[in-house]
Amino acid sequence: MLSEWSAECSADDPVVVVPWSDPSDSTGNRRFIDLRENPYDLDHLPEAERYPPLMHALRALNAARSPVFTAKCDAWPLDAEELDALRVNLDVLAEEAAAGFGSYIDILWRERSIFASFHLQEQMLHRLTRHTAPLQHPYALLDCIIRPAMVDLTGPQEGFAVSLYVKAAGHNEQAAEENWASALDAVVAVLRSKDLVLA
């Protein structure tokens, strides 16, 4: 698996805010849902309902023993431009990668010292990319981006979040989605493993 990470922490870059809500959504459904406290609220996430591998990942990342929790997510078939970029990154031919699928999940570390420290998050992402790079997912890409974060669940805290992008290609749409699902599952397993913390 091609595994990379970077940081986007300048004044002009997006900030992950928790809790959040979408002011353009009149139903009030597009908002932060704390899946640690309310795991059954996964039913309120149309993305998770539409894509069971995403639901499985969210359930695992918000479980009691997970070192992180999630703030936001989405999944989508890649458009032509995204697919071209993925082919270049993976160095695969167009016929091998006629379709693509991707997702992102914003994650935050539960341990306050890690959440607040850019340096510790750098170390975590070094470990994550080192552990995921050898995985046998030649048509998949993991791209992690450290972003500033503001969390106000029990009082305001400033720190950092990680946007976790998993994208995959395949010879057709079904193959691309299957490659994405298995790659996402593998990344989640590494994130939840003791090796990540101890490495």
N, C-alpha and C positions, 0 to 999 in steps of 0.2 A: 504494500500500500504506500502510495506517495503521501508523506506526512510532513506538513510544514506549519510554522507558526510565525506570527508577526504581532506588532503592537500598533494600535491607532489611538493615541492618547493626546493629540494636540488639541488646542482650543476649538478647532473647527470640526473635530470628529464627533460622531454620535456618542451619547452617554446612555448606558443601560439604567433605567429608572424602575424601581420596584417599591410600591405597587404602581401599575400604570393602567390607563384606560384610553380607549380610542374615542376622541371627542366627535368624530364623524359617524360613529355607530349609535344610532338612535335607540337600538334595543338594549344597549349596555352589556352585551355579551362579550365584546372584544375588550377584555381587561385581564389583569393579572389574576391568576387562580393559584392559590397556595396548595399545591398537590401534596405537600408534606402533611398539612393539617386535614385536607379533604381529598383523599385519593380517589374517591368516587366521582369527583367533579371532572374527571377525565371525560365524562359523558358530555360536558359542555364545550369540549374542544372539537370543532368540526374537522380540523386537520387530523387529529388523532383518530377520529371515527372513520375518516376516509382512508387513512393509511395505518393499518394495524402495526407495522414495524415501528412507526413513530410512537404509537400508544405504548407499545412494549418498552421502548427506550425511556419514555417519560415516567412510566411506572417504576422502572429500575433506578433511574437517576434521583427520584424523589423518595425512594424507600428509606426506612429508618437507618439502615447501615451505610447508605451512600454518603460520600464525603461532600457532595454538592446538592444543590437544588436548582430547579429550572425557573426561568422568568418568562420566556417567550419562545415560540417555535413556528416553523412553517415547513412545508414540503411541496415540491412542484416538479413537473417535467421540465427539463432544461430547454431553453430556446436555442435557436441556431448559433447565436453569438457565444452563449455560455458553453454549448457543446463543442464549438470550434476551439475555445480556450482550453477546455478539458482534454481534448484530443492532443493538443500541443503539449500540455503539461505531462500527460501520461505517455506521450510518444507512441500513439496507436493510429492505425489507418482508419479512414472513414468507414470502410466496409466492416471493420471490427466494432466500430462505435457509431452505428447509425442513429442511436437514440441515447438520451441521458436523463438522469433523475437526480434530484438533490434535496437537501434539507438543511436547516440550521436550527440550533437550539442554543439559547443564551443560558449559560450556567453560572452559578455563584458558589464559591466555596463556603461551607457552613462554618468551618473553623475561622474565627474572627481574625486571628493573626495572619492567616493566609489571605483572606479577603482584603485586608488592609494593606498588604505588602506587594508591590509590583515585583520586587526581587524574588519573593517566594513563588509568585505565580509564574515568573520566568522559569524557575527551577522545575515546577510542576509540568510546564509545557515541554521543556527539554525532555523530561522523563516520558511524558505521554507520546511524543513523536518518536522517541527512541524505541519504545515498546511496540508502537503500532507499525513502524516502517517495515519490520520483517514479516508482517502478516501477509498471507497469501491471498491478496486481493488486487491483482494487477490492473483491474479496470476501475479502481476506486482511489479517491483523493480525500484526505483529511486536511482541512485548513482551519487553524485556530487563530483567533484574533483577540488579543487582550484589549479591553475597552474600559474607560472610567465607569464607575457605577455609583449610584446613589440609592441606598436602601433605607426605607423608613417603615419598618414593621413593628418594632418595639422601641423606636427612637431613631433619629437620623444617623446614618453611618455613611462615610465615604470610603470607597475602596475600588476594587476592580472586578470585572466580570470577564467571561470568555465566550465569544461567539464561536460555536462549534459547527463548522460546515462539513458535511459529508456528501460528496458527489460521486456518481458512478456512471459508466457508459456500458452499452451492450449492443448486440447486433440487431435488436429490436426493442420496442418499449418494454415488453415484459421482462426481457433479459436485463435491461438497464435497471428496472425497479428491483428485480431479484438481487442483482449485484449491490445495489444501494442498501437493501435491507440487511444483507449478510455483513456488509462493511460497517453499517451503523451498529449492529449487534456486537460486532467485535470491538469497536471503539468503546462502547458502553461497558463491556466486560473489563477492558483495561482500566477505564476510569474508576471502576468500583473495586479493582483488585488491590490487595495489600502491597503488591510490588510497587505501585505508583507512589505510595506514601513512603515506603521504606527504601526505595532505590537510591 
